[in-house]
Structures are given as C-alpha cells and as structure tokens.
Amino acid sequence: MNNFNSTQKQEVAVFKGQQVTGVTVSDKGRIFANFPRWRKGVENSVVEVVEEGKPKAFPNPKWNSWTLGDPTSENVFVAVQSVVAFENNLYVLDTRNPLFNGVIENPRVFMFDLLTNEHIKTFILQEGTFHKDSYINDLRIDKKRGKIYLTDSGHAGLVVVDLKLGTSFRVLNDHNSTLAETDFLNFSGSKWVNTVHSDGIALDTKNDLLYYHALTGYSLYAVSTDILAKGNQKEIEDDVKFIMKTSAPDGMIFDEMGNLYLGDLEYNKIMKVNPVEGAIETFYEGEDVRWADTFSIYKDTLYYTNSRINEANDNIDNLSFTINKLNIK
C-alpha cells in the first residue's frame, strides 16, 4: 500500500543559502541540525532549531566560529557532516575534511550532555582507521555493545569506536559491500556525476544488525553487530549479507516496528522497506522531497532534510534548504 497520498508533510525550518544535511531530534523533542563545510560562507556548523524554526548556534557561537584558513583547535567545529541525539547526549561528527580537499587532522566525534549543553568527551579516530581522502559520513550508537559505528563515503569502509575506551578500528575497507556501484545518478534526464561510497547507516537493535548502503549504489547490506564489535576482519567480511536491491539513498533509519526508511534520491521519494520480507514501497513522494538526506524519528514522526545536493553549485545564496516532518502512523 502506498501511503504518500494520505501523509501530510509539515515544514519545520527553512535555511536560505545554508545547506543543511543532518537533522536529529532528542528524546525531549529538541531539534538539531548541521551544515557541512562544502563551500565558503557556512554561518554555523551545528544549530538547535528553536521557536518558529529559527536556528541557534549550538552549543554556542564560539564552537561555530572556525572559518577556512583558521588554525584548528580542540573545541571548534571544522567540517561537520552529521548530528545524532541518543538518550541525553548529542554526538557531532566532524570529518575534519573541509571542501573535500582531504583530511587536515584526525576525524572526530564530539559528545555533548544535553542536560547542560556542555562538551563532555571527544572521540578522535586513531591513525590507520581513516585515509587522507576519507569523508566520515554518518554514525549510529550501539548502547548494548558500547560502540559507535561510522561510514566512510570518501574511502569505502566502516569505522568502529569503543565508547568506553575511545579506541577505534576500521573494517570492510574497499570491500564490495562498502564500495560505490556507479559514478553518477540520474535526475530527470540530467546526470549528477560523483562517486560516493558507504554512506547511509541504520541500526536494527532487535535483530542485532547494522545496515549500510553506498550513496551511488542500489544494494543494501547488513552485518551482525556481535561479529562487528569483535573486530575480526575475516569474520566480519564472511558475515556481510546482501539484503536487497533498493533505490539510491542517502541517510537511513529504523522505526520501532522494524521498518527501514530511506530516500529515492533520483525520483523525489521516501521509501519504506521491510528488510525481513524484502518488501519496498513508496512512503511519500513529491517536489517537497529534494534529496532527502537524513532522517530522525520522534513520537511517530519522521523528520528529514532536503539538502538539494544535485541542485546546488558554488553559489547557493538563492537556494532554500528545509527540515520537514511526516507522520508515520
């Protein structure tokens, strides 16, 4: 059954000239978003969306004060690609790769306490877990195993971080499941030419599986989190499972019922997948889906960003990028 005709979309926030990619909603309903440093003129890397959809620098303007050419420091955002709220914490993924010119220092995940908005920890990826051309893209928190799982869309692979020890290791480096399958996507007859490897990531906590997907690709894969957390490279590679063919997506997320939501970038859709049954259907479609980039779920509501990546060029001053929400029940 297609739900998209009866599903009502609501606009949460609009950012003119500021390209939003990530969105996350905390357990208390606080909305956070991030803006990658893909070009000059980024006003804030991370914001909280407050009254009437207005952005407020998070945790404060100083953390968001870095600009191209400045020296880096420990307590500053450089090139943020993802934000994920989990329980009482916000995890901010900094690629440390501004303008896609290469990693200028170790990528990292900043952890903030949402009860105080204070920075409490930084997970710095260890040497050997990333490459010069890495673009660490998205993350999921595995409370059961005490791990952070991350995708690398610049140099195909996954990275696992230990939440307690802060150590990290890399897996599935240049593996067929993490590599892009094509170097372009089609949008109404025009090609968006790019090669983007492992990107979307989603954690199935009921079945202890981590799902992942290349952005320029049409294959969904999964691996056991029990095996992944142990770090044995051969066991991990042997455990990788091809799940099904899908549309080309960016971000992905599971709801409580075990449904997986992901975008169909080329056709302005949001898809709903039952990985167990291998079923896929259109959940929502229309011109108000413009590269559905990242998803978050709060109280049976699916939030998504329109990052319009295929439409954006060097000058985005006149483009508007949005956060929207849809009911999923």
BALOBA-1460 file (C-alpha; in Angstrom, 3 decimals):
// residues 329
<rec num="1" residu="m" x="0.000" y="0.000" z="0.000"/>
<rec num="2" residu="n" x="1.320" y="3.459" z="-0.881"/>
<rec num="3" residu="n" x="0.852" y="5.968" z="1.922"/>
<rec num="4" residu="f" x="2.148" y="9.067" z="0.219"/>
<rec num="5" residu="n" x="-1.262" y="10.422" z="-0.869"/>
<rec num="6" residu="s" x="-2.610" y="10.481" z="2.693"/>
<rec num="7" residu="t" x="0.554" y="11.537" z="4.531"/>
<rec num="8" residu="q" x="0.666" y="15.209" z="5.490"/>
<rec num="9" residu="k" x="4.034" y="16.931" z="5.239"/>
<rec num="10" residu="q" x="4.865" y="19.873" z="7.510"/>
<rec num="11" residu="e" x="7.781" y="22.260" z="7.134"/>
<rec num="12" residu="v" x="9.804" y="22.661" z="10.324"/>
<rec num="13" residu="a" x="12.575" y="25.055" z="9.278"/>
<rec num="14" residu="v" x="13.917" y="26.849" z="6.199"/>
<rec num="15" residu="f" x="17.535" y="27.882" z="5.694"/>
<rec num="16" residu="k" x="18.193" y="30.197" z="2.788"/>
<rec num="17" residu="g" x="21.725" y="29.982" z="1.438"/>
<rec num="18" residu="q" x="22.760" y="27.472" z="4.118"/>
<rec num="19" residu="q" x="22.830" y="23.830" z="3.009"/>
<rec num="20" residu="v" x="21.576" y="21.577" z="5.780"/>
<rec num="21" residu="t" x="22.382" y="17.860" z="5.671"/>
<rec num="22" residu="g" x="21.820" y="16.376" z="9.128"/>
<rec num="23" residu="v" x="18.846" y="16.505" z="11.469"/>
<rec num="24" residu="t" x="18.237" y="14.753" z="14.768"/>
<rec num="25" residu="v" x="15.534" y="15.003" z="17.419"/>
<rec num="26" residu="s" x="16.324" y="14.235" z="21.041"/>
<rec num="27" residu="d" x="14.194" y="12.223" z="23.456"/>
<rec num="28" residu="k" x="12.900" y="15.540" z="24.805"/>
<rec num="29" residu="g" x="11.924" y="16.796" z="21.342"/>
<rec num="30" residu="r" x="14.830" y="19.183" z="20.816"/>
<rec num="31" residu="i" x="15.755" y="19.519" z="17.139"/>
<rec num="32" residu="f" x="19.364" y="19.839" z="15.999"/>
<rec num="33" residu="a" x="20.786" y="20.287" z="12.509"/>
<rec num="34" residu="n" x="24.164" y="20.604" z="10.862"/>
<rec num="35" residu="f" x="25.652" y="22.335" z="7.844"/>
<rec num="36" residu="p" x="28.711" y="20.800" z="6.137"/>
<rec num="37" residu="r" x="31.644" y="22.941" z="5.085"/>
<rec num="38" residu="w" x="31.427" y="22.174" z="1.377"/>
<rec num="39" residu="r" x="31.980" y="25.818" z="0.404"/>
<rec num="40" residu="k" x="32.713" y="29.190" z="1.954"/>
<rec num="41" residu="g" x="30.078" y="31.079" z="3.882"/>
<rec num="42" residu="v" x="28.887" y="28.493" z="6.418"/>
<rec num="43" residu="e" x="27.301" y="30.544" z="9.210"/>
<rec num="44" residu="n" x="27.099" y="27.743" z="11.786"/>
<rec num="45" residu="s" x="28.148" y="24.099" z="11.691"/>
<rec num="46" residu="v" x="25.623" y="22.968" z="14.308"/>
<rec num="47" residu="v" x="22.381" y="24.621" z="15.392"/>
<rec num="48" residu="e" x="19.404" y="23.934" z="17.572"/>
<rec num="49" residu="v" x="16.118" y="24.750" z="15.860"/>
<rec num="50" residu="v" x="14.163" y="26.823" z="18.355"/>
<rec num="51" residu="e" x="10.956" y="28.900" z="18.239"/>
<rec num="52" residu="e" x="9.392" y="29.342" z="14.789"/>
<rec num="53" residu="g" x="12.130" y="27.288" z="13.139"/>
<rec num="54" residu="k" x="14.918" y="29.733" z="13.955"/>
<rec num="55" residu="p" x="18.492" y="28.399" z="14.177"/>
<rec num="56" residu="k" x="20.552" y="28.983" z="17.307"/>
<rec num="57" residu="a" x="24.265" y="28.150" z="17.318"/>
<rec num="58" residu="f" x="24.926" y="25.031" z="19.388"/>
<rec num="59" residu="p" x="26.400" y="24.814" z="21.938"/>
<rec num="60" residu="n" x="27.438" y="28.442" z="21.440"/>
<rec num="61" residu="p" x="28.843" y="30.766" z="18.747"/>
<rec num="62" residu="k" x="32.465" y="30.101" z="19.758"/>
<rec num="63" residu="w" x="32.256" y="26.423" z="18.827"/>
<rec num="64" residu="n" x="30.945" y="27.547" z="15.414"/>
<rec num="65" residu="s" x="33.462" y="30.334" z="14.839"/>
<rec num="66" residu="w" x="36.011" y="28.464" z="12.682"/>
<rec num="67" residu="t" x="36.441" y="29.653" z="9.105"/>
<rec num="68" residu="l" x="38.558" y="28.399" z="6.220"/>
<rec num="69" residu="g" x="42.226" y="29.211" z="6.754"/>
<rec num="70" residu="d" x="41.983" y="29.457" z="10.528"/>
<rec num="71" residu="p" x="44.123" y="27.178" z="12.709"/>
<rec num="72" residu="t" x="42.117" y="24.369" z="14.259"/>
<rec num="73" residu="s" x="41.687" y="23.776" z="17.973"/>
<rec num="74" residu="e" x="40.197" y="21.103" z="20.200"/>
<rec num="75" residu="n" x="36.930" y="22.887" z="20.913"/>
<rec num="76" residu="v" x="35.812" y="24.038" z="17.478"/>
<rec num="77" residu="f" x="33.772" y="22.559" z="14.635"/>
<rec num="78" residu="v" x="35.618" y="22.378" z="11.308"/>
<rec num="79" residu="a" x="33.546" y="20.313" z="8.846"/>
<rec num="80" residu="v" x="30.513" y="18.708" z="10.449"/>
<rec num="81" residu="q" x="28.597" y="16.112" z="8.450"/>
<rec num="82" residu="s" x="26.228" y="14.522" z="10.955"/>
<rec num="83" residu="v" x="24.497" y="15.042" z="14.299"/>
<rec num="84" residu="v" x="22.842" y="12.233" z="16.257"/>
<rec num="85" residu="a" x="20.965" y="12.600" z="19.541"/>
<rec num="86" residu="f" x="20.955" y="9.464" z="21.668"/>
<rec num="87" residu="e" x="19.433" y="9.424" z="25.143"/>
<rec num="88" residu="n" x="20.772" y="12.543" z="26.896"/>
<rec num="89" residu="n" x="23.724" y="13.149" z="24.603"/>
<rec num="90" residu="l" x="24.334" y="14.758" z="21.218"/>
<rec num="91" residu="y" x="27.058" y="13.261" z="19.022"/>
<rec num="92" residu="v" x="28.567" y="15.625" z="16.448"/>
<rec num="93" residu="l" x="30.607" y="14.039" z="13.655"/>
<rec num="94" residu="d" x="33.367" y="16.297" z="12.331"/>
<rec num="95" residu="t" x="35.000" y="14.966" z="9.146"/>
<rec num="96" residu="r" x="37.911" y="17.403" z="9.530"/>
<rec num="97" residu="n" x="37.801" y="17.445" z="5.711"/>
<rec num="98" residu="p" x="36.641" y="20.913" z="4.619"/>
<rec num="99" residu="l" x="35.839" y="21.442" z="0.925"/>
<rec num="100" residu="f" x="36.622" y="17.737" z="0.275"/>
<rec num="101" residu="n" x="40.276" y="18.750" z="-0.060"/>
<rec num="102" residu="g" x="41.486" y="15.990" z="2.240"/>
<rec num="103" residu="v" x="41.567" y="15.294" z="5.957"/>
<rec num="104" residu="i" x="43.535" y="18.050" z="7.715"/>
<rec num="105" residu="e" x="43.613" y="16.188" z="11.048"/>
<rec num="106" residu="n" x="42.006" y="13.118" z="12.586"/>
<rec num="107" residu="p" x="38.218" y="12.983" z="12.141"/>
<rec num="108" residu="r" x="36.355" y="13.002" z="15.430"/>
<rec num="109" residu="v" x="33.031" y="12.766" z="17.228"/>
<rec num="110" residu="f" x="32.205" y="15.398" z="19.830"/>
<rec num="111" residu="m" x="29.855" y="14.354" z="22.633"/>
<rec num="112" residu="f" x="27.647" y="16.903" z="24.422"/>
<rec num="113" residu="d" x="25.459" y="16.479" z="27.502"/>
<rec num="114" residu="l" x="22.001" y="17.726" z="26.523"/>
<rec num="115" residu="l" x="21.051" y="18.345" z="30.134"/>
<rec num="116" residu="t" x="23.755" y="21.016" z="30.405"/>
<rec num="117" residu="n" x="24.758" y="21.613" z="26.734"/>
<rec num="118" residu="e" x="28.344" y="21.053" z="27.882"/>
<rec num="119" residu="h" x="31.019" y="19.258" z="25.876"/>
<rec num="120" residu="i" x="31.945" y="16.127" z="27.827"/>
<rec num="121" residu="k" x="34.095" y="13.977" z="25.535"/>
<rec num="122" residu="t" x="35.799" y="13.773" z="22.145"/>
<rec num="123" residu="f" x="36.364" y="10.513" z="20.283"/>
<rec num="124" residu="i" x="39.321" y="11.050" z="17.951"/>
<rec num="125" residu="l" x="39.734" y="8.399" z="15.249"/>
<rec num="126" residu="q" x="43.104" y="6.672" z="15.567"/>
<rec num="127" residu="e" x="45.715" y="6.564" z="12.825"/>
<rec num="128" residu="g" x="45.010" y="3.700" z="10.447"/>
<rec num="129" residu="t" x="41.243" y="3.976" z="10.804"/>
<rec num="130" residu="f" x="40.910" y="6.679" z="8.142"/>
<rec num="131" residu="h" x="42.597" y="7.731" z="4.898"/>
<rec num="132" residu="k" x="43.644" y="11.104" z="3.543"/>
<rec num="133" residu="d" x="40.608" y="11.029" z="1.242"/>
<rec num="134" residu="s" x="38.213" y="9.792" z="3.955"/>
<rec num="135" residu="y" x="34.924" y="11.576" z="4.477"/>
<rec num="136" residu="i" x="33.469" y="10.056" z="7.636"/>
<rec num="137" residu="n" x="29.793" y="10.472" z="6.927"/>
<rec num="138" residu="d" x="27.249" y="9.179" z="9.404"/>
<rec num="139" residu="l" x="27.030" y="7.326" z="12.715"/>
<rec num="140" residu="r" x="24.892" y="5.149" z="14.958"/>
<rec num="141" residu="i" x="25.213" y="4.440" z="18.686"/>
<rec num="142" residu="d" x="25.076" y="0.827" z="19.881"/>
<rec num="143" residu="k" x="24.359" y="1.036" z="23.619"/>
<rec num="144" residu="k" x="24.274" y="-2.749" z="24.043"/>
<rec num="145" residu="r" x="27.875" y="-3.154" z="22.848"/>
<rec num="146" residu="g" x="29.196" y="0.272" z="23.786"/>
<rec num="147" residu="k" x="30.170" y="1.168" z="20.232"/>
<rec num="148" residu="i" x="29.820" y="3.928" z="17.673"/>
<rec num="149" residu="y" x="29.546" y="2.738" z="14.051"/>
<rec num="150" residu="l" x="30.535" y="5.152" z="11.282"/>
<rec num="151" residu="t" x="30.510" y="5.079" z="7.489"/>
<rec num="152" residu="d" x="33.250" y="6.485" z="5.248"/>
<rec num="153" residu="s" x="31.845" y="7.790" z="1.980"/>
<rec num="154" residu="g" x="35.148" y="9.194" z="0.698"/>
<rec num="155" residu="h" x="37.173" y="5.977" z="1.019"/>
<rec num="156" residu="a" x="34.875" y="2.948" z="1.276"/>
<rec num="157" residu="g" x="34.698" y="1.332" z="4.698"/>
<rec num="158" residu="l" x="33.279" y="1.378" z="8.208"/>
<rec num="159" residu="v" x="34.854" y="2.526" z="11.470"/>
<rec num="160" residu="v" x="34.017" y="1.211" z="14.936"/>
<rec num="161" residu="v" x="34.699" y="3.309" z="18.053"/>
<rec num="162" residu="d" x="34.625" y="1.995" z="21.627"/>
<rec num="163" residu="l" x="32.538" y="4.371" z="23.748"/>
<rec num="164" residu="k" x="34.356" y="3.494" z="26.963"/>
<rec num="165" residu="l" x="37.971" y="3.265" z="25.800"/>
<rec num="166" residu="g" x="37.838" y="5.727" z="22.901"/>
<rec num="167" residu="t" x="39.786" y="3.306" z="20.694"/>
<rec num="168" residu="s" x="38.810" y="2.702" z="17.073"/>
<rec num="169" residu="f" x="39.329" y="0.233" z="14.253"/>
<rec num="170" residu="r" x="38.444" y="0.096" z="10.560"/>
<rec num="171" residu="v" x="36.602" y="-2.728" z="8.784"/>
<rec num="172" residu="l" x="35.376" y="-3.584" z="5.278"/>
<rec num="173" residu="n" x="37.947" y="-1.251" z="3.753"/>
<rec num="174" residu="d" x="37.369" y="-1.171" z="-0.031"/>
<rec num="175" residu="h" x="35.037" y="-4.150" z="0.370"/>
<rec num="176" residu="n" x="32.497" y="-4.750" z="-2.370"/>
<rec num="177" residu="s" x="29.674" y="-4.002" z="0.083"/>
<rec num="178" residu="t" x="31.023" y="-0.562" z="1.009"/>
<rec num="179" residu="l" x="32.181" y="0.486" z="-2.484"/>
<rec num="180" residu="a" x="30.040" y="2.627" z="-4.795"/>
<rec num="181" residu="e" x="28.410" y="0.767" z="-7.678"/>
<rec num="182" residu="t" x="28.228" y="3.688" z="-10.095"/>
<rec num="183" residu="d" x="29.774" y="7.121" z="-10.599"/>
<rec num="184" residu="f" x="26.573" y="9.027" z="-11.325"/>
<rec num="185" residu="l" x="22.861" y="9.344" z="-10.527"/>
<rec num="186" residu="n" x="20.093" y="10.422" z="-12.910"/>
<rec num="187" residu="f" x="17.774" y="13.334" z="-12.155"/>
<rec num="188" residu="s" x="15.090" y="13.986" z="-14.796"/>
<rec num="189" residu="g" x="17.493" y="13.127" z="-17.566"/>
<rec num="190" residu="s" x="20.477" y="15.036" z="-16.197"/>
<rec num="191" residu="k" x="23.421" y="13.268" z="-14.597"/>
<rec num="192" residu="w" x="24.819" y="14.105" z="-11.180"/>
<rec num="193" residu="v" x="28.349" y="12.810" z="-11.599"/>
<rec num="194" residu="n" x="30.037" y="11.674" z="-8.403"/>
<rec num="195" residu="t" x="31.309" y="8.526" z="-6.704"/>
<rec num="196" residu="v" x="30.091" y="8.213" z="-3.114"/>
<rec num="197" residu="h" x="30.817" y="5.036" z="-1.174"/>
<rec num="198" residu="s" x="29.350" y="3.739" z="2.133"/>
<rec num="199" residu="d" x="27.047" y="6.484" z="3.359"/>
<rec num="200" residu="g" x="23.667" y="5.586" z="4.857"/>
<rec num="201" residu="i" x="23.738" y="3.562" z="8.085"/>
<rec num="202" residu="a" x="20.955" y="2.195" z="10.287"/>
<rec num="203" residu="l" x="20.968" y="0.051" z="13.419"/>
<rec num="204" residu="d" x="18.440" y="-2.749" z="13.917"/>
<rec num="205" residu="t" x="18.647" y="-3.259" z="17.678"/>
<rec num="206" residu="k" x="16.023" y="-6.032" z="17.753"/>
<rec num="207" residu="n" x="17.938" y="-8.293" z="15.395"/>
<rec num="208" residu="d" x="21.442" y="-7.006" z="16.224"/>
<rec num="209" residu="l" x="22.250" y="-5.961" z="12.666"/>
<rec num="210" residu="l" x="23.932" y="-2.905" z="11.208"/>
<rec num="211" residu="y" x="22.638" y="-1.933" z="7.770"/>
<rec num="212" residu="y" x="24.611" y="0.249" z="5.360"/>
<rec num="213" residu="h" x="24.423" y="1.461" z="1.779"/>
<rec num="214" residu="a" x="26.613" y="3.269" z="-0.738"/>
<rec num="215" residu="l" x="25.077" y="6.538" z="-1.905"/>
<rec num="216" residu="t" x="25.845" y="5.925" z="-5.579"/>
<rec num="217" residu="g" x="24.610" y="2.377" z="-5.495"/>
<rec num="218" residu="y" x="21.472" y="0.251" z="-5.314"/>
<rec num="219" residu="s" x="22.391" y="-2.525" z="-2.872"/>
<rec num="220" residu="l" x="21.525" y="-2.746" z="0.816"/>
<rec num="221" residu="y" x="23.853" y="-4.756" z="3.068"/>
<rec num="222" residu="a" x="23.910" y="-5.790" z="6.721"/>
<rec num="223" residu="v" x="26.379" y="-7.274" z="9.182"/>
<rec num="224" residu="s" x="25.933" y="-8.737" z="12.661"/>
<rec num="225" residu="t" x="26.810" y="-6.242" z="15.383"/>
<rec num="226" residu="d" x="28.018" y="-9.108" z="17.592"/>
<rec num="227" residu="i" x="30.619" y="-10.015" z="14.978"/>
<rec num="228" residu="l" x="31.321" y="-6.411" z="14.006"/>
<rec num="229" residu="a" x="32.083" y="-5.381" z="17.579"/>
<rec num="230" residu="k" x="34.698" y="-8.151" z="17.965"/>
<rec num="231" residu="g" x="36.790" y="-6.672" z="15.147"/>
<rec num="232" residu="n" x="37.914" y="-9.891" z="13.426"/>
<rec num="233" residu="q" x="38.282" y="-8.764" z="9.820"/>
<rec num="234" residu="k" x="37.707" y="-12.158" z="8.177"/>
<rec num="235" residu="e" x="34.709" y="-12.993" z="10.346"/>
<rec num="236" residu="i" x="33.177" y="-9.601" z="9.547"/>
<rec num="237" residu="e" x="33.698" y="-9.988" z="5.801"/>
<rec num="238" residu="d" x="32.272" y="-13.521" z="5.890"/>
<rec num="239" residu="d" x="29.207" y="-12.299" z="7.781"/>
<rec num="240" residu="v" x="28.244" y="-9.496" z="5.365"/>
<rec num="241" residu="k" x="24.813" y="-10.172" z="3.908"/>
<rec num="242" residu="f" x="23.314" y="-8.703" z="0.765"/>
<rec num="243" residu="i" x="19.753" y="-7.819" z="1.756"/>
<rec num="244" residu="m" x="18.042" y="-6.476" z="-1.369"/>
<rec num="245" residu="k" x="18.115" y="-4.012" z="-4.217"/>
<rec num="246" residu="t" x="16.756" y="-0.561" z="-3.381"/>
<rec num="247" residu="s" x="16.703" y="2.954" z="-4.758"/>
<rec num="248" residu="a" x="19.832" y="5.110" z="-4.412"/>
<rec num="249" residu="p" x="19.550" y="6.686" z="-0.923"/>
<rec num="250" residu="d" x="21.468" y="8.940" z="1.401"/>
<rec num="251" residu="g" x="20.560" y="8.506" z="5.083"/>
<rec num="252" residu="m" x="18.514" y="5.652" z="6.570"/>
<rec num="253" residu="i" x="16.661" y="4.948" z="9.828"/>
<rec num="254" residu="f" x="14.625" y="2.195" z="11.516"/>
<rec num="255" residu="d" x="11.355" y="2.774" z="13.325"/>
<rec num="256" residu="e" x="10.227" y="0.765" z="16.360"/>
<rec num="257" residu="m" x="8.305" y="-1.686" z="14.158"/>
<rec num="258" residu="g" x="11.383" y="-2.687" z="12.193"/>
<rec num="259" residu="n" x="10.621" y="-0.639" z="9.091"/>
<rec num="260" residu="l" x="13.582" y="0.987" z="7.370"/>
<rec num="261" residu="y" x="13.108" y="4.432" z="5.823"/>
<rec num="262" residu="l" x="15.442" y="5.639" z="3.085"/>
<rec num="263" residu="g" x="15.351" y="8.062" z="0.201"/>
<rec num="264" residu="d" x="14.969" y="7.515" z="-3.506"/>
<rec num="265" residu="l" x="17.138" y="10.452" z="-4.466"/>
<rec num="266" residu="e" x="16.589" y="10.188" z="-8.199"/>
<rec num="267" residu="y" x="12.783" y="10.244" z="-8.009"/>
<rec num="268" residu="n" x="11.979" y="12.598" z="-5.112"/>
<rec num="269" residu="k" x="10.693" y="9.838" z="-2.856"/>
<rec num="270" residu="i" x="10.979" y="8.432" z="0.626"/>
<rec num="271" residu="m" x="10.808" y="4.648" z="0.642"/>
<rec num="272" residu="k" x="9.657" y="2.260" z="3.363"/>
<rec num="273" residu="v" x="11.448" y="-1.094" z="3.473"/>
<rec num="274" residu="n" x="10.722" y="-4.340" z="5.303"/>
<rec num="275" residu="p" x="14.183" y="-5.955" z="5.193"/>
<rec num="276" residu="v" x="12.959" y="-9.258" z="6.617"/>
<rec num="277" residu="e" x="10.371" y="-9.742" z="3.891"/>
<rec num="278" residu="g" x="12.387" y="-7.988" z="1.208"/>
<rec num="279" residu="a" x="9.483" y="-5.615" z="0.540"/>
<rec num="280" residu="i" x="9.760" y="-1.986" z="-0.500"/>
<rec num="281" residu="e" x="7.064" y="0.634" z="-1.072"/>
<rec num="282" residu="t" x="6.756" y="4.368" z="-1.594"/>
<rec num="283" residu="f" x="6.002" y="6.104" z="1.689"/>
<rec num="284" residu="y" x="5.968" y="9.679" z="0.377"/>
<rec num="285" residu="e" x="6.836" y="11.439" z="-2.857"/>
<rec num="286" residu="g" x="6.647" y="14.865" z="-4.418"/>
<rec num="287" residu="e" x="8.516" y="18.043" z="-5.230"/>
<rec num="288" residu="d" x="8.834" y="18.723" z="-1.496"/>
<rec num="289" residu="v" x="11.305" y="15.838" z="-1.341"/>
<rec num="290" residu="r" x="14.527" y="17.307" z="-2.754"/>
<rec num="291" residu="w" x="17.336" y="14.894" z="-1.900"/>
<rec num="292" residu="a" x="16.028" y="13.527" z="1.384"/>
<rec num="293" residu="d" x="19.376" y="13.463" z="3.135"/>
<rec num="294" residu="t" x="18.978" y="12.499" z="6.789"/>
<rec num="295" residu="f" x="16.142" y="11.077" z="8.894"/>
<rec num="296" residu="s" x="15.196" y="11.172" z="12.557"/>
<rec num="297" residu="i" x="12.134" y="9.778" z="14.347"/>
<rec num="298" residu="y" x="10.402" y="11.299" z="17.352"/>
<rec num="299" residu="k" x="6.933" y="10.334" z="18.643"/>
<rec num="300" residu="d" x="5.823" y="8.575" z="15.436"/>
<rec num="301" residu="t" x="7.025" y="11.489" z="13.325"/>
<rec num="302" residu="l" x="9.684" y="11.165" z="10.642"/>
<rec num="303" residu="y" x="11.899" y="14.238" z="10.240"/>
<rec num="304" residu="y" x="14.000" y="14.674" z="7.094"/>
<rec num="305" residu="t" x="16.255" y="17.255" z="5.495"/>
<rec num="306" residu="n" x="16.135" y="18.453" z="1.903"/>
<rec num="307" residu="s" x="19.799" y="19.060" z="1.095"/>
<rec num="308" residu="r" x="19.253" y="19.502" z="-2.687"/>
<rec num="309" residu="i" x="22.786" y="18.288" z="-3.387"/>
<rec num="310" residu="n" x="22.153" y="17.679" z="-7.096"/>
<rec num="311" residu="e" x="20.818" y="21.234" z="-7.496"/>
<rec num="312" residu="a" x="23.476" y="23.088" z="-5.532"/>
<rec num="313" residu="n" x="26.570" y="24.654" z="-7.057"/>
<rec num="314" residu="d" x="29.208" y="27.033" z="-5.742"/>
<rec num="315" residu="n" x="26.692" y="29.815" z="-5.138"/>
<rec num="316" residu="i" x="23.677" y="28.714" z="-3.091"/>
<rec num="317" residu="d" x="22.632" y="32.171" z="-1.857"/>
<rec num="318" residu="n" x="19.227" y="31.924" z="-3.521"/>
<rec num="319" residu="l" x="18.502" y="28.278" z="-2.689"/>
<rec num="320" residu="s" x="16.400" y="27.300" z="0.314"/>
<rec num="321" residu="f" x="17.044" y="24.084" z="2.230"/>
<rec num="322" residu="t" x="14.479" y="22.662" z="4.627"/>
<rec num="323" residu="i" x="13.683" y="20.342" z="7.503"/>
<rec num="324" residu="n" x="10.283" y="18.663" z="7.153"/>
<rec num="325" residu="k" x="8.257" y="16.125" z="9.077"/>
<rec num="326" residu="l" x="5.747" y="13.376" z="8.269"/>
<rec num="327" residu="n" x="3.507" y="11.215" z="10.432"/>
<rec num="328" residu="i" x="4.428" y="7.536" z="10.199"/>
<rec num="329" residu="k" x="1.353" y="6.114" z="11.963"/>
